Each structure stands twice: as structure tokens, then as C-alpha cells.
Amino acid sequence: MAVPIMTFSSAPYSLSPLHSTFLYPPLSLSHSFTSPPIFSSSQSSPKSLFDTKIRCVSKEQAPPTPGFDPKAGIAVYKPKSYEVLVTDAAKSLAFALEDGKIRLEIDFPPLPSNISSYKGSSDDFIDANVQFALAVVRKLQERKETRACIVFPDKPEKRRASELFKTALDSIDGISIGSLDDIPGGAVTSFFRSIRNTLDFDFDDENEGRWSPNEPPTLYIFINCSTRDLASIEKYMENFAMSTPTLLFNLELETLRADLGLLGFPPKDLHYRFLSQFIPVFYIRIREYSKTVAIAPYIVNYNGALFRQYPGPWQVMLKQADGSFACVAESSTRFTLGETKEELLRVLGLQEEQGSSLEFLRRGYKSATWWEEDVELEASSDWRS
């Protein structure tokens, strides 16, 4: 196999297209910079903990396949609207359900990327997730019969959603709603729940029982839950959905896992025994990176994403100038966060020499999180597949 060689023009601060037989289309940077005449990307990227990574082939090299192959990776991903995004998510969910998968995850940015979870209002994220969850159910029902139950963190959240999205809920056949408060609890739990509901200052719920299931749901969807709610989701499933498909929708599990084991949060064992069972069927995790270089402009900013559309492979995507994401690497198993960054650096020609002190100083002693490293402690490896 030919080694991709990336060449740069000698004109100051300009970056020529990356000439590689493995990449499509040519990649771009948000900032240009001067570089020595030739960079070689033949340095091997860090070896995966689980599998050998596969470079994406160009459209010209890809063997012709009749019709659409859902197991093939996507060369370029640029959804024109959130409707397209939701359609893709529902399609991936349908494929997973047809394959008999029952522990599922969907995760994509519910708001435009310029509104981060730190800048935006929490209500905006909560409401957007409800709308997208309902939209996914509609799209899924177009492909197969589905009786979905949307599960909220508590009764006040459930009441608020039933008031705001009353018309939307009425328009979906077989929809029902519930909350984690439906879990049978002891006297102490019931006491604290009653205090919380009283302090909510809304004693009458005119929609109570309006969307109760007439038949057992065929899909449970958990939305807008926090790290502390994860243990309650496990208990809810033990009581109501032991063998029924369940979907964790836009919970940002990568963020929630980081809190496990800290004071006041569930232990790490919750990931090992429970969260490790959930297969990401549609996943987009966008990250912004920067790399300092010894020549002007001294800081190179670039954006990338970890992407998966079931039953396709895991893919590392580089953001282009037109807003699209181009595949630069793919694998049958999930890339760690460190591997994702290394693949982006590799394709941009910004990777330090392997084994050098500069590489160690940039990467540090550890290049993976605890939940990515502790393979032997997991009850299941489905979350990586």
C-alpha cells in the first residue's frame, strides 16, 4: 500500500491540498501556515488498545457496490438540516433494533455548535432534546411499528414537557410518558419525593394519565438525565424494561462518565456493569483543538469529530472550510479521545516524531480516560463496538 505524502507550497502562510490516496476530499485548515517542503505521514499512529485502525479510502478507490450499503463508512458528512440529522439517527436506530440490539445510545449536538452547553440556557437544551426525541419516534414509526415511552428524570420535568409539547405528543400514535419517580421506593424515598413535589408549587396536573400506555411500550427513551440519575435509570430498567429495548438519548455519556467515582456521584462500577452495555447507534462528538507550531501563525486551530452511524464503522472526521466533515480514519471499534486527536494530527502533518520528547510532553503520561482503559473490568464491550 502506498504511503500518503502531504506536500506544502513554499509560499508564506499558504497550505496546498493534501495529496493522499487515502483521503477524500482534500482537507483544509482554518489557519494556514508555512512548513518545511515535505512532511511525511508515514509515522505510525498510536496502536489501538483494541483493533487496528483503517484509513478511509477515496471515492475513486472504493469498489463499486450496487445500492446503498449501510455498513460502509461515510466519506463526507454534511447534514443540511436537523431534520436530516434526525432521519439519519432514526434510520440507524431501526437497523440496530432489526439486529436485535436492546441497549442503545444516540448522541448528537441538540443545538448549533456555536452554542455550547456552557453558554446556552439549560431549558433550551432540555426542550430541544424533547423535540428531537419525539421526531426520532415519528421517523422510526415510518419504518416499523413502535410504541415508545419517553422517560423524564422526575415528575416536575414530565409535567413541564407535557404542557409544552401537548400537541406534539397527541400527534404520535402509541406514545406514552413516564419519569424515574415511577420506580417503587421505600418510605424515605416517598417522603422526599412528596416534599419536592410540594415545593414545585403545582399541585394539579391536568394531563396526569393522558399519555399512559394502553399496551406495554416496545421502546423506552431516557432523556435529560444527569449523572446522579444514571443509577435510577438502571433501577427503572430492572423494574420495567429488563428485555425491552431502551435508548439513552443525548445524555452526553462521555461527560457523565467523568463524574462517576467522585464524591456525591455513583461509583465507577456503574459504567463497568451498566453503561458498557449500550451501543452507540448514532454518535457525533465534535471537538475543537489547537496546536502550537514553531513558525507563524504559531497556533493552528482545527475541528474534528468522532462519528458513528450504525451499522457502519467508527470514523474520525475533520471539519472542512465549507462546514462538512471528511473522514480521515475508520475502525470497527471505537476510537479513544486520544486516538481521535492523533488521527487528526496525523492527517494534518502536525504529529511529532514517534517516541520523541516533544510527543511525550504533548500527550503526557496518559492518553486515555479511565473508562477507555479499564477493559478487563467491563461486563460488556458493546459500548466500544
C-alpha positions as CSV (number, residue, x, y, z in Angstrom):
1,M,0.0,0.0,0.0
2,A,1.3,3.4,-0.9
3,V,2.3,5.8,1.8
4,P,0.4,9.1,1.7
5,I,2.8,12.0,1.2
6,M,1.5,15.5,2.1
7,T,3.2,18.4,0.4
8,F,3.1,22.1,1.2
9,S,3.8,25.0,-1.0
10,S,6.7,27.2,-0.2
11,A,4.7,30.4,-0.4
12,P,4.4,32.1,3.0
13,Y,1.4,31.0,5.1
14,S,-0.3,29.1,2.4
15,L,-1.3,25.4,2.6
16,S,-1.6,23.4,-0.6
17,P,-4.1,20.5,-0.7
18,L,-3.1,17.3,1.0
19,H,-2.2,14.8,-1.7
20,S,-3.2,11.4,-0.4
21,T,-4.7,8.4,-2.0
22,F,-6.5,7.7,1.3
23,L,-8.3,11.0,1.8
24,Y,-11.4,12.4,0.1
25,P,-11.9,15.3,-0.4
26,P,-8.8,17.5,0.0
27,L,-8.6,18.7,3.6
28,S,-8.4,22.3,4.8
29,L,-7.3,24.2,7.9
30,S,-9.0,27.1,9.5
31,H,-5.5,28.8,9.7
32,S,-2.7,28.4,7.2
33,F,1.0,28.3,8.0
34,T,4.4,27.8,6.4
35,S,6.1,24.4,6.7
36,P,9.2,22.6,5.6
37,P,8.9,21.4,1.9
38,I,7.8,17.9,2.7
39,F,6.0,16.3,5.5
40,S,5.6,12.6,5.6
41,S,2.6,11.0,7.5
42,S,4.3,7.6,7.4
43,Q,4.9,7.7,11.1
44,S,2.6,5.1,12.6
45,S,-0.2,6.4,14.8
46,P,-0.5,5.1,18.4
47,K,-1.6,1.5,18.3
48,S,-5.2,0.9,19.3
49,L,-6.0,-0.8,22.6
50,F,-8.5,-3.0,20.7
51,D,-8.1,-3.1,17.0
52,T,-6.1,-1.9,14.0
53,K,-7.4,1.3,12.6
54,I,-8.3,1.5,8.9
55,R,-7.7,4.6,6.8
56,C,-10.6,5.8,4.7
57,V,-10.3,5.2,1.0
58,S,-11.1,7.8,-1.6
59,K,-14.3,7.7,-3.5
60,E,-12.3,6.7,-6.7
61,Q,-10.7,3.8,-4.9
62,A,-13.8,2.4,-3.3
63,P,-15.1,-0.7,-5.0
64,P,-18.5,-0.2,-6.7
65,T,-21.4,-1.5,-4.7
66,P,-24.9,-1.8,-6.0
67,G,-27.3,0.3,-4.0
68,F,-26.8,1.7,-0.5
69,D,-24.6,-0.3,1.9
70,P,-25.4,0.8,5.5
71,K,-22.2,-0.9,6.7
72,A,-19.9,1.3,4.6
73,G,-18.4,4.4,6.1
74,I,-19.4,7.9,5.0
75,A,-16.7,9.8,3.1
76,V,-18.2,13.3,3.8
77,Y,-21.0,14.1,6.2
78,K,-22.8,17.4,6.0
79,P,-26.5,17.3,7.0
80,K,-28.4,20.2,5.5
81,S,-30.8,20.5,8.5
82,Y,-31.7,18.9,11.8
83,E,-34.4,17.0,10.0
84,V,-31.7,15.2,8.0
85,L,-29.8,14.6,11.3
86,V,-32.9,13.1,13.0
87,T,-33.7,11.0,9.9
88,D,-30.2,9.5,10.0
89,A,-30.5,8.9,13.7
90,A,-33.9,7.1,13.3
91,K,-32.5,5.0,10.4
92,S,-29.5,3.9,12.5
93,L,-31.8,3.1,15.4
94,A,-34.1,1.0,13.2
95,F,-31.1,-1.0,11.9
96,A,-30.0,-1.7,15.4
97,L,-33.5,-2.8,16.5
98,E,-33.7,-5.1,13.5
99,D,-30.4,-6.7,14.6
100,G,-31.9,-7.4,18.0
101,K,-29.9,-4.8,19.9
102,I,-31.7,-3.7,23.1
103,R,-29.3,-1.3,24.8
104,L,-28.8,1.7,22.6
105,E,-27.4,5.2,22.6
106,I,-27.9,8.3,20.4
107,D,-25.8,11.4,21.0
108,F,-25.5,14.5,18.8
109,P,-25.4,18.2,19.4
110,P,-29.0,19.3,20.1
111,L,-28.2,23.0,19.4
112,P,-25.8,24.6,16.8
113,S,-22.2,24.1,17.7
114,N,-21.7,27.9,18.3
115,I,-24.0,27.5,21.4
116,S,-22.1,25.3,23.8
117,S,-23.6,23.7,26.9
118,Y,-21.8,26.3,28.9
119,K,-23.2,29.3,27.0
120,G,-26.7,28.2,26.3
121,S,-29.7,28.0,28.6
122,S,-30.3,24.6,30.1
123,D,-34.0,24.9,29.2
124,D,-33.0,25.3,25.5
125,F,-31.1,22.0,25.6
126,I,-33.9,20.3,27.5
127,D,-36.6,21.4,25.1
128,A,-34.5,20.7,22.1
129,N,-33.9,17.1,23.3
130,V,-37.6,16.6,23.8
131,Q,-38.4,17.8,20.3
132,F,-35.7,15.6,18.7
133,A,-36.7,12.5,20.7
134,L,-40.3,12.9,19.5
135,A,-39.1,13.5,15.9
136,V,-37.0,10.3,16.1
137,V,-40.0,8.4,17.3
138,R,-42.1,9.7,14.3
139,K,-39.3,8.7,11.8
140,L,-38.9,5.3,13.5
141,Q,-42.7,4.6,13.2
142,E,-42.4,5.2,9.4
143,R,-40.1,2.2,9.3
144,K,-41.6,-0.1,11.9
145,E,-44.4,-0.3,14.4
146,T,-43.2,1.4,17.6
147,R,-44.8,2.1,21.0
148,A,-42.4,4.5,22.6
149,C,-42.3,5.7,26.2
150,I,-40.4,8.9,26.9
151,V,-38.9,8.8,30.4
152,F,-38.1,12.0,32.2
153,P,-35.8,12.5,35.3
154,D,-38.7,13.4,37.6
155,K,-42.4,14.3,37.7
156,P,-41.9,18.1,37.5
157,E,-39.9,17.7,34.3
158,K,-42.5,15.3,32.9
159,R,-45.3,17.8,33.8
160,R,-43.4,20.7,32.1
161,A,-42.9,18.7,29.0
162,S,-46.5,17.6,28.8
163,E,-47.6,21.2,28.9
164,L,-45.1,22.5,26.3
165,F,-45.4,19.6,23.9
166,K,-49.0,18.6,24.4
167,T,-49.9,18.9,20.7
168,A,-46.8,17.0,19.5
169,L,-47.5,14.2,22.0
170,D,-51.1,13.9,20.8
171,S,-50.0,13.6,17.2
172,I,-47.9,10.5,17.8
173,D,-49.6,7.1,17.9
174,G,-48.8,4.9,20.8
175,I,-46.7,7.4,22.7
176,S,-46.5,7.4,26.4
177,I,-44.5,9.3,29.0
178,G,-43.1,8.5,32.4
179,S,-40.5,9.5,34.9
180,L,-37.9,7.9,37.1
181,D,-40.2,8.7,40.0
182,D,-42.3,5.8,38.8
183,I,-39.7,3.4,40.4
184,P,-41.2,1.8,43.5
185,G,-39.4,3.3,46.6
186,G,-39.4,2.9,50.3
187,A,-40.9,5.2,52.9
188,V,-37.9,7.6,52.9
189,T,-37.8,7.9,49.2
190,S,-41.6,8.6,49.1
191,F,-41.2,11.2,51.8
192,F,-38.5,13.2,49.9
193,R,-40.5,12.9,46.7
194,S,-43.6,14.4,48.3
195,I,-41.5,17.3,49.7
196,R,-40.1,18.0,46.2
197,N,-43.5,17.9,44.5
198,T,-44.9,20.2,47.1
199,L,-42.1,22.7,46.6
200,D,-42.8,22.6,42.9
201,F,-46.0,24.7,43.7
202,D,-48.1,22.9,41.1
203,F,-50.4,20.5,42.8
204,D,-52.8,19.9,39.9
205,D,-51.7,18.2,36.7
206,E,-54.5,18.3,34.2
207,N,-52.5,16.0,31.9
208,E,-52.0,13.3,34.5
209,G,-52.7,9.9,32.9
210,R,-53.3,11.4,29.5
211,W,-50.4,9.6,27.9
212,S,-50.3,6.4,30.0
213,P,-49.6,3.3,27.9
214,N,-52.5,1.1,26.9
215,E,-50.1,-1.6,25.8
216,P,-46.6,-2.3,27.0
217,P,-44.1,0.0,25.3
218,T,-41.7,-1.5,22.7
219,L,-39.1,1.2,23.3
220,Y,-38.1,3.2,26.4
221,I,-36.3,6.5,25.7
222,F,-34.5,8.3,28.6
223,I,-33.8,12.0,28.1
224,N,-32.3,15.0,30.0
225,C,-30.9,12.9,32.8
226,S,-27.8,13.8,34.9
227,T,-25.0,11.7,36.4
228,R,-27.0,11.1,39.6
229,D,-29.9,9.8,37.5
230,L,-27.9,7.0,35.9
231,A,-28.4,4.7,38.9
232,S,-32.1,5.4,38.8
233,I,-32.2,4.5,35.1
234,E,-30.7,1.2,35.9
235,K,-33.3,0.5,38.6
236,Y,-36.1,1.7,36.3
237,M,-34.9,-0.8,33.6
238,E,-34.8,-3.6,36.2
239,N,-38.4,-2.9,37.1
240,F,-40.0,-2.2,33.7
241,A,-37.6,-2.9,30.8
242,M,-35.4,-6.0,31.5
243,S,-35.9,-7.3,28.0
244,T,-37.4,-4.2,26.3
245,P,-35.2,-2.0,24.0
246,T,-34.0,1.1,25.8
247,L,-32.4,4.2,24.4
248,L,-30.3,6.8,26.2
249,F,-31.0,9.9,24.1
250,N,-28.5,12.8,24.1
251,L,-27.3,12.2,27.7
252,E,-23.7,13.1,26.8
253,L,-22.5,9.9,28.5
254,E,-18.8,10.9,27.8
255,T,-19.4,13.9,30.1
256,L,-21.4,12.0,32.7
257,R,-18.9,9.2,32.9
258,A,-16.2,11.7,34.0
259,D,-18.2,12.3,37.2
260,L,-18.5,8.7,38.2
261,G,-16.5,7.9,41.3
262,L,-16.4,11.4,42.6
263,L,-17.8,12.4,46.0
264,G,-21.6,12.6,45.8
265,F,-21.9,10.7,42.5
266,P,-22.4,7.0,41.6
267,P,-19.3,4.7,41.7
268,K,-17.3,3.8,38.6
269,D,-18.7,0.4,38.7
270,L,-21.9,1.8,37.2
271,H,-20.1,2.1,33.9
272,Y,-18.5,-1.3,34.1
273,R,-21.7,-3.2,34.8
274,F,-24.3,-1.0,33.2
275,L,-23.3,1.8,30.8
276,S,-20.8,-0.5,29.0
277,Q,-23.9,-2.4,27.6
278,F,-25.1,0.5,25.5
279,I,-24.2,0.5,21.8
280,P,-23.9,4.0,20.2
281,V,-26.1,3.7,17.1
282,F,-25.8,7.3,16.1
283,Y,-23.0,9.4,17.5
284,I,-21.4,12.7,16.7
285,R,-19.0,14.2,19.2
286,I,-17.5,17.5,17.9
287,R,-14.3,18.9,19.5
288,E,-12.2,22.0,18.9
289,Y,-8.4,21.6,19.0
290,S,-5.3,23.9,18.7
291,K,-1.7,23.0,18.1
292,T,1.3,25.3,18.6
293,V,4.0,25.3,15.9
294,A,7.4,27.0,15.8
295,I,6.5,29.1,12.8
296,A,3.8,31.7,12.0
297,P,0.9,31.7,12.8
298,Y,2.3,29.7,15.8
299,I,-1.2,28.4,16.7
300,V,-3.2,26.2,14.3
301,N,-6.8,25.7,15.1
302,Y,-8.8,22.7,13.8
303,N,-12.0,21.0,14.4
304,G,-12.8,17.3,14.3
305,A,-15.5,14.8,15.3
306,L,-15.9,11.2,16.4
307,F,-18.7,9.8,14.3
308,R,-20.7,6.6,14.1
309,Q,-23.8,5.7,12.1
310,Y,-24.9,2.1,12.8
311,P,-24.2,-0.4,11.3
312,G,-21.2,1.5,9.8
313,P,-17.8,1.8,11.4
314,W,-16.5,4.3,13.8
315,Q,-14.9,7.3,11.9
316,V,-12.7,10.2,12.7
317,M,-13.9,13.3,10.8
318,L,-12.0,16.5,10.0
319,K,-14.1,19.7,9.6
320,Q,-13.7,21.4,6.3
321,A,-13.9,25.1,5.4
322,D,-17.5,24.5,4.0
323,G,-18.7,23.1,7.3
324,S,-18.7,19.5,6.1
325,F,-16.8,16.7,7.9
326,A,-14.5,14.5,5.9
327,C,-13.5,11.0,7.0
328,V,-9.7,10.6,7.7
329,A,-9.8,7.2,9.6
330,E,-12.2,4.5,10.5
331,S,-12.3,1.4,12.6
332,S,-14.6,-1.4,13.7
333,T,-14.1,-0.4,17.3
334,R,-14.4,2.9,19.0
335,F,-11.6,5.4,18.9
336,T,-10.5,6.8,22.3
337,L,-10.4,10.5,22.6
338,G,-6.6,10.5,22.4
339,E,-6.7,8.3,19.3
340,T,-9.2,10.7,17.7
341,K,-6.8,13.6,18.2
342,E,-3.8,11.7,17.0
343,E,-5.6,10.7,13.7
344,L,-6.4,14.4,13.1
345,L,-2.8,15.5,13.8
346,R,-1.5,12.7,11.5
347,V,-3.6,13.7,8.6
348,L,-2.7,17.4,9.0
349,G,1.0,16.6,9.2
350,L,1.3,18.0,12.7
351,Q,2.3,14.9,14.5
352,E,5.6,14.9,16.4
353,E,8.1,12.2,15.7
354,Q,7.0,9.0,17.4
355,G,8.9,8.4,20.7
356,S,10.3,11.9,20.8
357,S,10.3,14.1,24.0
358,L,8.0,16.6,22.2
359,E,5.4,13.8,21.7
360,F,5.6,12.8,25.4
361,L,5.3,16.4,26.6
362,R,2.2,17.0,24.4
363,R,0.5,13.7,25.2
364,G,1.5,13.3,28.8
365,Y,1.7,10.1,30.7
366,K,-1.8,9.1,29.9
367,S,-3.7,9.5,26.7
368,A,-6.9,7.8,27.6
369,T,-9.6,8.2,30.2
370,W,-10.2,5.6,32.9
371,W,-13.3,4.2,31.2
372,E,-11.4,3.8,28.0
373,E,-8.5,2.0,29.7
374,D,-10.3,-0.4,32.1
375,V,-11.3,-3.0,29.5
376,E,-10.9,-6.0,31.8
377,L,-13.4,-4.6,34.4
378,E,-16.3,-4.2,31.9
379,A,-19.2,-6.6,31.9
380,S,-19.7,-5.8,28.2
381,S,-17.7,-4.3,25.4
382,D,-20.8,-3.3,23.4
383,W,-20.2,0.4,24.0
384,R,-16.9,0.1,22.1
385,S,-18.4,-1.8,19.1
